[in-house]
Amino acid sequence: MFINCHSFHSLRYGTISIKELVQQCVDLEIGVAALTDINCISGIYDFHRLCEKNNIRPVVGVDVRTDNKQHYICLAKNQSGIGEINRLLTRHNCEGIDLPLHHPDLSNVFVVYPLSNYPMKLHRNEYIGIRPEEINLLINPSLRKYLPRMVILQPVTFTTKREYKLHKILRAIDRNTLVTKLEENDICGQNEKLISKDELLKNYQHYPQIIENTKQLLEQCHFHFDYKTPKNKKNFTESKDSDIKLLKQLAYKGFNKRYPDDGGKAKARMDKELNVIDQLNFCAYFLITWDIIQYSNRMGFMHVGRGSGANSIVAYCLGITDICPLELDLYFERFLNLNRKTPPDFDIDWSWQNRDAILQYIFDKYGKDHVAFCGTNVEFKYKSIFREVGKAFGLPKEELDELASKSIEQHDINSVSAMVHKYGKLLEKFPNQRSMHSCGILISEEPITNYSALEMPPKGFPIVQFDMHVAEEIGLEKFDILSQRGLGTIKDTVKLIEEKRGIKVDIRDVSLSKDEQRCNEFLSRGKTIGCFYIESPAMRGLLRRLKCNNYKVLVAASSIIRPGVAQSGMMKEYIFRHNNPDQFEYFHTVFEKELGETYGIMVYQEDVIKIALHFGGLSPADGDVLRRAMSGKGRSLSALQKVKDHFFESCKTLGHPEQLSKEVYRQIESFAGYSFCKAHSASYAVESYQSLYLKVYYPIEFMVSAINNGGGFYRTEVYVHEAKMSGAAILNPCVNLSEYQTTVYEKDVYLGLMHIEKLESKIAVLIPEERKNNGDYTSLENFVKRIPIGIETLQTLIFIGAFRFTGKQKHELLIEARFLLAGNRPTFKHLTLLDESQKEYTLPKVQRHPLEDAFDEIEILGFPVSVSPFDLLQTKYRGSVMAKDLTKYHKKQVKMLAYLISRKHVPTKRGTMFFGTWIDAEGEYFDTAHFPDNLSQYPFQGGGCYLLLGTVEVDFHFPTITIIKMAKMPFIPDPRYSLDKDKAYEAYNNMREDVSMTFRKPYPQEHEIGLPRRKMS
């Protein structure tokens, strides 16, 4: 009898989760209910499955509204009806077509109008809903004639009085107003909750016809859904047979290129894989992915195929991945096996610059009716909860900032903030808005609106209204089309090398970089700033500890740096065993046999599965449960618990000591959600090598490309420093030589106009465009006539030295600019043949301080270019030790002067400690550790140069200084503001640093790892 139930998927309106809604139906013995969220079908599949599990007959539909004004409720008679509803909403969401007020064109849907919006004439599938409080209105003869077409309308939106208040808060958030200013039509009725069937029917006891109409209406609604059949596009060609024929043809063509000297091993693996792919009907999935890659190659884009897809030799031969699974002993079953019913998962990266072109191709090729992004529910988060709820209660901005920025324990509790806490807690895990999944694309066989309404977010590609988990449950597997900046850097570097040097680098030839001795030398020394995935301080430290000088060790390093492996203590143990291979024994023969390559350490997801199967005696099916849990895809904690129980029972049966079994499972458990599959690590390692090769042999072009692609782990200044260390002369932007992006002429690197923060991007683009079309700028006056620019922007360009080609001092140019733009608004002036020049004035020479330019640079670019930060210090002292010599000072105190690059906050059992990354006066990097008690006395005081006193600790070739004392060293006063003491130290106080936060648990100490280094009987 409940035909209008809302869940919290009625965003900023409903207050009940799907699970709670179904449980309430169970508690009240309600045998049939309809989920009709507002303009949304997000919850219908979860609702359907939960209802069937609890012997409730589910009815699904949508509450159609415009600006919270209810037009009608749509109830699907069948699955086709849901498709019709979805298309109605999609036309509105994606094409801007108004939702019809009456008589929507829906043949497999019942339409129920509220009493406030019914048409004079009802169609055969249309009814009028009567709320309990509206029954008295039926005394009106004009309404009584509709009795044969009236049904019960008892909307459901909340459960308790507290939830009703929460509903009001949600409505205030949605309306961007105060709770006290909500109008009656903004919120739901005070009785919109589930009540017992008897209590509901009692309201309609004098109108048995309405009760009977409602019963008959619901009996005609049958939503059955087949969750087992895949919904993805079935065939790439016209049939399954031609698909497998094409797949084999393409695979063997690639095979001949990849394995020209195969002895039969690769061929046997290929045949086996093709057979499994055919049996599982996954040919189309491979061919669609291949087709996308072919388009990418035609366009000259770079891609990286990673994830478990790199376990497939077929994918390798098709060019989807560049990882040879035989080289790394990657087994295909990790990716695809006959027990797997869902399609495989290819993760493919493109440059952030090219991804939209790839997406557009997919939508064009496979049709907008069959392609959409996965949606995702953006939940109310800690900061947004307190800010949004506080705003609804009328708190001023200052208090909102305090609530959002401080932890709950630090909040000043008063009557209003207590209410914010009370209702904010109820909003945890509530969906706040729908958004686009970062990379998941769905390509369906049937029109995708058969399963979901579509929405059009600002990005411009349609999304379905459910997330990836629901998509997978109903049989729609996603293609992961990802983007990253690392590939953009590689692609742009190759292009720049050809453009500037005339050299073509075939960076796709991975043997070029993987086996290159000089690259491996750079790798072992951690000289990897700018290189994909291996440039962070933690990764560079790991590379040095391992003296990593080959591909296989880099593959392992790419995985052990992940939180799961490091958290379990396995990272530390791996480092020890790698450096001391004769100081440990495999504590069990299974670990020696299965994990010999990684010294008996579980490093990859595959390793965990191997140990679960071969040590724990689990079945392959249980191993798959573990795999899904480790990749973050496992949603069933109960299933995981069963596997855990089975593991310990099996270990006991196999005779393993209990302590050993517990330790092994601790390691397994620590991987959950964080570990890489080996193929994923291998893919990352290949890209790391590609970028490292370019850095080693073409360092200036590489760093310029890194700067232009937005860098990576560090701010732009660090990549500029790296270019300088590589032999480049770094020059400030110039209107005649700079482009929008940073560019290079032999060894001269001109910073791009994009780096001038106060310069509008459209002007930064126009300056080089105009120069290209009409020649160099000949003077400041000539520039002003050709570029529509205001006086403040022009002054910024003068201060950064963009007109130094004129040979005039800055003060002369500033005065000239005032004359040129006096009272004039910036307008575009076309050049004329007879152009009268500005009158020239002879101005006196002004003596400038030699460091004034550096302070201009800090103010405009954020860092000095013409000098080093050390040149701006008052002291001439540069430290007693340089970074290159630190390994000689193990356990000794050193005093160093250093410029701060970055700091990372890391939790420990004693509080938060910091790790700092610095450069010394020679430009070399080194790292420091700052413990909580030390930080209370000697805290960081922002970016700049510091005097450091500390003890060197060399941990497997990698030195870290544990800080005893530190102090920020003063710059000289800014000579531009010699008469203004506050301004004189502004640049000093505003120097930048990179700060990163970690919220993980502390890594275990060596004595806490407890991994046996001797064989256990």
C-alpha positions, -999 to 999 in steps of 0.1 A, spaced: 0 0 0 31 22 1 36 35 -34 59 65 -26 89 56 -4 119 78 -5 154 67 6 185 89 11 191 86 -26 165 113 -29 194 136 -24 191 162 4 155 151 10 152 114 22 167 102 55 164 64 53 190 41 38 178 13 15 187 -13 41 168 5 69 138 10 46 136 -28 39 141 -36 75 112 -14 85 90 -32 60 101 -65 76 94 -52 112 59 -39 102 51 -70 82 46 -50 50 45 -75 21 48 -51 -8 64 -16 -11 75 8 -39 108 27 -39 102 60 -57 131 83 -52 130 118 -65 141 119 -102 165 90 -95 168 52 -97 200 49 -78 186 26 -52 163 3 -71 186 -26 -76 198 -28 -39 161 -24 -29 150 -52 -53 176 -76 -40 170 -69 -3 133 -71 -7 135 -105 -24 159 -117 3 133 -108 29 102 -121 10 89 -86 2 76 -80 -33 95 -50 -46 79 -23 -68 102 3 -83 97 37 -99 104 74 -96 89 104 -79 90 130 -107 95 166 -96 106 200 -108 121 222 -81 105 200 -54 71 204 -70 56 169 -74 43 162 -109 34 125 -104 48 92 -92 58 66 -118 55 29 -110 71 5 -135 48 -23 -145 79 -43 -156 115 -39 -166 105 -21 -198 87 5 -177 119 13 -159 135 19 -193 107 43 -202 111 62 -170 149 64 -174 145 79 -209 120 105 -196 145 116 -170 175 114 -194 158 137 -219 153 162 -191 188 158 -175 209 157 -207 189 176 -233 171 201 -211 136 190 -221 110 200 -195 94 172 -176 58 171 -187 33 183 -161 7 157 -172 3 126 -194 40 115 -198 44 91 -228 49 59 -208 31 27 -219 46 3 -193 42 26 -163 15 36 -139 13 73 -133 -1 85 -99 -9 123 -96 -10 141 -63 -42 159 -56 -24 192 -62 -17 183 -98 -42 160 -115 -55 166 -151 -92 168 -158 -90 137 -179 -70 106 -169 -55 81 -193 -59 44 -188 -26 41 -168 -32 72 -147 -45 75 -111 -49 101 -84 -32 96 -50 -51 106 -19 -31 112 13 -47 104 46 -51 141 55 -69 147 22 -97 121 27 -121 147 40 -119 166 7 -136 136 -11 -169 150 1 -166 174 -28 -187 159 -57 -161 171 -83 -136 148 -67 -159 118 -59 -163 111 -96 -126 101 -97 -130 75 -70 -126 46 -94 -91 60 -103 -80 69 -67 -53 51 -48 -37 54 -13 -8 79 -11 12 76 21 46 90 13 76 78 33 106 101 39 117 98 75 113 75 105 115 95 137 111 131 149 149 134 149 150 123 113 122 147 104 145 175 118 173 160 98 151 162 67 146 199 73 183 204 77 189 186 44 162 208 27 179 239 41 213 227 28 197 221 -6 179 255 -6 210 273 8 189 288 35 183 286 72 161 259 87 139 286 102 133 302 67 121 270 50 86 273 35 59 247 38 63 235 2 101 231 7 96 201 31 77 169 34 45 164 55 49 156 92 33 121 87 55 109 59 67 76 75 60 39 74 31 28 96 15 -6 100 -8 -18 73 -38 -18 97 -31 18 108 -29 29 72 -61 11 60 -80 25 90 -77 59 74 -95 47 43 -121 24 59 -150 44 44 -134 42 10 -129 5 3 -127 12 -34 -95 33 -29 -80 4 -10 -89 -21 -37 -76 2 -64 -42 4 -47 -40 -34 -42 -48 -40 -79 -23 -13 -90 5 -29 -70 -4 -64 -82 1 -54 -118 37 -42 -111 63 -69 -116 99 -59 -116 121 -90 -123 158 -85 -131 184 -110 -144 216 -103 -125 235 -132 -139 236 -124 -176 263 -99 -187 249 -66 -200 281 -54 -217 283 -52 -255 282 -89 -267 300 -87 -300 326 -65 -316 318 -78 -351 285 -92 -363 288 -125 -343 307 -144 -317 323 -167 -343 337 -138 -363 349 -122 -330 370 -151 -321 383 -154 -356 394 -117 -356 408 -120 -321 430 -150 -331 441 -133 -363 451 -101 -345 467 -119 -316 489 -141 -338 499 -111 -359 512 -94 -327 527 -127 -315 550 -129 -345 564 -94 -336 566 -100 -298 580 -136 -300 600 -140 -332 622 -167 -317 596 -185 -295 605 -221 -286 569 -231 -281 563 -219 -245 547 -186 -256 526 -203 -283 512 -228 -258 503 -200 -234 486 -181 -263 465 -210 -273 454 -217 -238 444 -181 -232 424 -178 -264 405 -209 -255 395 -195 -221 386 -161 -236 364 -179 -261 347 -202 -236 339 -172 -213 325 -151 -242 350 -123 -235 363 -118 -271 343 -86 -275 358 -71 -243 394 -77 -257 385 -65 -292 368 -33 -279 399 -25 -258 421 -33 -288 400 -10 -310 404 19 -285 442 13 -285 443 13 -323 426 47 -324 451 60 -297 480 48 -318 466 64 -350 464 97 -331 500 93 -318 489 91 -282 509 72 -256 491 47 -233 499 23 -205 479 -9 -201 482 -20 -165 464 -39 -138 458 -76 -139 452 -73 -177 490 -74 -181 489 -110 -169 476 -119 -204 499 -128 -233 469 -121 -256 467 -85 -243 505 -82 -247 503 -94 -284 474 -71 -291 494 -41 -279 470 -34 -250 499 -39 -226 537 -38 -229 544 -64 -202 556 -98 -212 539 -122 -187 565 -149 -193 594 -126 -183 578 -119 -149 560 -153 -144 526 -136 -144 499 -163 -144 468 -157 -166 444 -172 -140 450 -142 -118 433 -122 -146 409 -147 -161 398 -182 -153 369 -205 -161 354 -199 -126 352 -162 -133 318 -150 -145 324 -113 -148 345 -97 -177 382 -90 -171 393 -56 -160 417 -35 -182 431 -4 -166 445 19 -193 462 52 -187 466 81 -212 481 115 -208 458 139 -191 459 160 -223 446 131 -245 420 114 -223 390 134 -235 398 126 -271 398 89 -262 365 93 -244 350 111 -273 360 83 -296 344 57 -274 311 77 -273 311 83 -310 321 47 -320 297 28 -297 269 53 -296 257 77 -270 227 53 -263 251 26 -253 279 44 -235 280 62 -201 303 68 -172 298 51 -139 283 74 -113 295 77 -78 278 90 -47 298 119 -31 291 115 6 289 143 32 325 144 46 337 157 80 344 193 69 313 196 47 290 182 74 299 208 100 300 236 74 267 227 58 248 219 90 263 249 108 252 272 79 216 257 81 215 268 118 228 302 110 263 301 123 286 329 111 315 322 87 341 324 115 325 297 135 319 275 104 356 278 96 365 267 131 341 238 131 354 226 97 391 230 105 394 217 140 388 182 154 356 175 173 375 175 206 386 211 200 351 225 192 337 251 215 304 234 225 273 257 230 237 250 223 239 256 186 272 237 180 258 208 201 229 206 176 254 207 147 272 178 163 239 159 169 226 161 134 260 161 117 266 126 131 234 114 115 247 126 81 278 105 81 278 82 50 248 100 36 251 107 -2 253 144 -8 255 146 -46 261 124 -76 293 127 -95 313 110 -123 334 80 -115 370 90 -121 376 65 -150 349 38 -153 331 36 -187 302 13 -194 294 0 -229 262 -19 -230 245 -43 -256 210 -28 -250 204 9 -247 220 19 -214 188 37 -204 172 3 -200 191 2 -167 195 38 -156 185 74 -162 215 94 -173 228 128 -159 251 153 -175 277 166 -151 299 196 -160 326 174 -176 302 169 -205 300 131 -206 268 114 -193 268 93 -162 245 65 -149 228 71 -115 244 41 -98 280 34 -87 305 8 -99 294 -18 -73 258 -17 -85 270 -18 -121 290 -49 -115 261 -66 -96 236 -60 -125 262 -73 -151 278 -41 -164 316 -42 -162 335 -10 -167 364 -1 -189 388 19 -169 400 49 -190 424 68 -168 447 97 -171 480 108 -156 506 135 -160 535 112 -163 526 100 -198 521 136 -209 556 144 -197 570 114 -217 551 122 -248 560 159 -247 597 151 -241 599 129 -271 582 155 -292 605 183 -279 636 162 -286 626 157 -322 616 194 -326 647 209 -310 674 183 -318 660 164 -347 663 131 -329 635 105 -329 633 84 -297 612 52 -299 602 53 -263 577 25 -268 607 1 -273 610 -8 -236 642 -27 -240 658 7 -248 653 19 -212 650 -12 -191 684 -27 -198 703 6 -199 733 8 -176 733 45 -170 696 45 -162 701 18 -136 729 38 -121 706 68 -117 680 45 -103 703 30 -76 713 66 -65 677 78 -63 683 105 -89 647 102 -101 630 136 -96 603 141 -122 601 104 -131 567 87 -128 560 70 -95 596 70 -83 602 106 -75 588 110 -40 612 112 -11 600 79 3 605 62 -31 639 77 -37 649 66 -2 637 31 -9 656 29 -42 688 39 -24 683 14 4 678 -13 -22 706 0 -45 679 -8 -71 697 -13 -104 674 -36 -124 638 -40 -137 628 -68 -114 638 -51 -82 621 -19 -94 589 -40 -99 591 -52 -63 599 -17 -50 568 -3 -68 547 -27 -47 565 -27 -13 562 11 -11 524 6 -9 507 11 25 496 -25 29 531 -40 25 548 -13 45 522 -14 72 527 -51 77 564 -45 82 572 -64 50 589 -34 34 616 -33 62 620 -70 61 624 -70 23 651 -43 25 670 -64 51 669 -96 31 677 -79 -2 709 -65 14 717 -95 35 707 -126 15 729 -149 36 715 -138 70 681 -154 68 664 -188 62 630 -194 46 609 -202 76 588 -226 57 595 -246 25 563 -232 8 577 -196 11 610 -207 -5 593 -224 -34 566 -198 -41 583 -166 -30 620 -172 -37 622 -141 -60 611 -118 -31 631 -136 -4 600 -153 11 583 -119 15 547 -114 3 550 -84 -20 522 -88 -46 485 -98 -45 496 -130 -64 520 -138 -35 492 -136 -10 470 -159 -31 499 -184 -36 504 -186 2 467 -188 9 465 -218 -15 498 -235 -9 505 -228 28 469 -223 40 453 -250 18 425 -228 7 405 -235 -25 409 -213 -56 374 -199 -49 385 -188 -14 416 -173 -29 394 -152 -52 375 -139 -21 409 -128 -7 419 -112 -40 388 -91 -42 392 -80 -6 428 -70 -13 418 -50 -44 391 -32 -24 364 -48 -45 352 -72 -18 320 -60 -2 312 -90 20 329 -90 54 311 -122 63 325 -140 33 360 -128 43 355 -140 79 345 -175 66 377 -176 45 397 -166 76 381 -193 97 388 -219 70 424 -207 67 431 -214 104 413 -247 104 432 -258 73 466 -247 88 459 -267 119 450 -298 97 483 -293 78 502 -292 110 514 -256 110 523 -240 143 496 -217 155 520 -187 160 533 -191 124 497 -193 110 487 -162 129 517 -143 115 511 -154 80 474 -143 82 485 -110 97 506 -104 66 477 -114 44 452 -91 62 475 -61 61 473 -61 23 436 -54 21 428 -26 -3 464 -15 -8 485 -42 -25 493 -42 -62 491 -72 -84 525 -79 -99 514 -69 -134 503 -35 -121 537 -30 -105 555 -41 -137 534 -16 -157 544 12 -134 580 1 -135 581 3 -173 567 38 -173 592 48 -146 620 35 -168 607 53 -198 607 86 -180 641 78 -163 657 71 -197 646 105 -210 658 122 -178 692 106 -181 699 113 -218 677 144 -225 675 160 -190 667 196 -200 639 186 -225 625 162 -199 624 187 -171 608 213 -194 581 188 -202 576 179 -165 571 216 -158 546 220 -186 526 189 -174 521 203 -140 550 184 -124 542 156 -101 550 153 -64 567 187 -61 560 223 -69 572 239 -101 603 254 -84 618 220 -78 615 210 -114 631 243 -124 659 235 -100 664 201 -115 666 217 -150 693 240 -137 712 211 -121 710 194 -155 729 223 -171 701 246 -182 702 284 -180 669 294 -164 655 326 -178 625 347 -168 596 351 -191 602 373 -221 574 386 -244 596 379 -275 610 345 -265 586 329 -241 556 308 -251 525 302 -229 543 271 -216 580 268 -207 603 263 -237 639 256 -245 664 270 -270 695 247 -268 703 251 -231 683 283 -225 651 275 -207 625 304 -208 598 301 -182 563 301 -197 540 331 -193 516 306 -176 538 309 -145 531 346 -139 503 342 -114 487 376 -119 486 373 -157 453 362 -171 455 330 -191 439 346 -222 465 373 -222 493 347 -216 480 328 -247 475 359 -268 511 373 -264 529 345 -283 500 341 -307 502 378 -317 540 376 -320 538 345 -342 513 363 -365 528 397 -367 565 394 -357 585 403 -326 575 432 -303 599 461 -310 592 482 -279 570 486 -249 549 510 -270 546 485 -298 535 458 -274 508 480 -258 494 488 -293 491 451 -301 479 436 -268 449 448 -248 464 451 -214 458 470 -182 484 490 -163 487 465 -134 493 435 -156 518 455 -177 536 465 -146 538 428 -135 554 419 -169 579 448 -165 588 437 -130 595 401 -141 618 414 -168 596 405 -198 608 436 -217 645 434 -210 651 431 -248 645 469 -249 677 475 -229 658 499 -206 658 498 -168 626 488 -150 619 522 -137 621 537 -172 597 511 -185 573 518 -156 572 555 -163 568 548 -200 539 524 -192 522 552 -173 524 576 -202 512 549 -227 482 539 -206 473 571 -189 435 571 -186 432 545 -213 413 512 -209 430 482 -225 418 478 -261 431 460 -291 447 484 -315 455 473 -351 489 483 -364 489 510 -391 514 518 -418 520 554 -404 522 548 -367 532 579 -347 556 568 -319 554 580 -283 576 609 -275 609 598 -259 621 612 -226 656 610 -212 654 597 -176 682 596 -151 699 563 -144 688 547 -111 711 526 -90 694 493 -83 703 468 -56 716 437 -74 691 414 -56 660 435 -63 652 413 -93 652 381 -71 625 396 -48 605 406 -78 607 369 -90 596 356 -56 566 379 -56 555 371 -91 566 335 -97 568 322 -61 606 315 -62 639 333 -72 653 326 -107 682 349 -111 699 338 -79 697 309 -55 677 312 -22 711 309 -4 722 342 -21 694 360 -3 706 350 32 722 374 56 748 348 66 776 336 43 778 303 62 769 273 40 772 244 65 801 221 76 790 191 55 775 187 21 747 162 12 770 141 -11 792 132 19 766 123 45 771 85 42 806 90 58 791 105 89 770 76 103 761 82 140 779 116 139 766 151 144 765 174 114 756 211 109 740 219 76 725 249 59 696 239 37 666 251 16 633 234 25 616 215 -4 589 194 13 578 179 46 556 150 53 535 145 84 536 109 96 518 95 127 537 75 153 528 61 187 544 91 203 526 117 182 531 132 147 566 133 134 578 151 102 601 140 74 618 169 56 634 170 21 660 197 15 687 209 -9 721 221 2 741 250 -13 754 227 -40 718 218 -50 719 182 -38 690 166 -20 689 151 15 664 141 41 657 147 78 636 132 105 619 153 132 604 136 163 574 150 181 593 162 212 619 179 191 592 196 170 577 212 200 610 231 206 621 235 170 591 237 147 590 243 110 583 280 102 573 278 66 595 277 35 630 291 33 665 282 45 673 266 78 703 259 99 702 222 109 720 203 136 714 166 138 728 131 139 733 111 107 717 76 105 727 56 75 701 29 69 713 5 41 731 32 20 705 59 27 714 87 51 688 105 72 696 133 97 677 130 129 673 167 139 685 180 173 680 217 166 670 238 137 663 275 130 650 294 100 677 317 87 668 353 78 669 368 43 684 402 38 656 428 40 638 433 7 657 463 -8 626 474 -26 610 482 7 639 497 26 615 522 43 588 497 52 599 471 78 568 449 75 570 447 37 608 442 39 603 406 53 571 397 33 589 376 8 609 358 35 577 349 53 559 337 22 585 313 8 568 281 -3 571 245 7 553 212 -2 534 197 26 518 162 25 498 145 52 495 108 60 467 94 81 478 58 82 488 38 113 524 40 123 547 15 106 559 -12 129 594 -11 144 619 -39 135 613 -57 168 575 -56 162 576 -72 128 582 -107 142 588 -124 109 610 -154 116 644 -154 99 650 -190 107 632 -221 96 603 -231 119 595 -268 124 
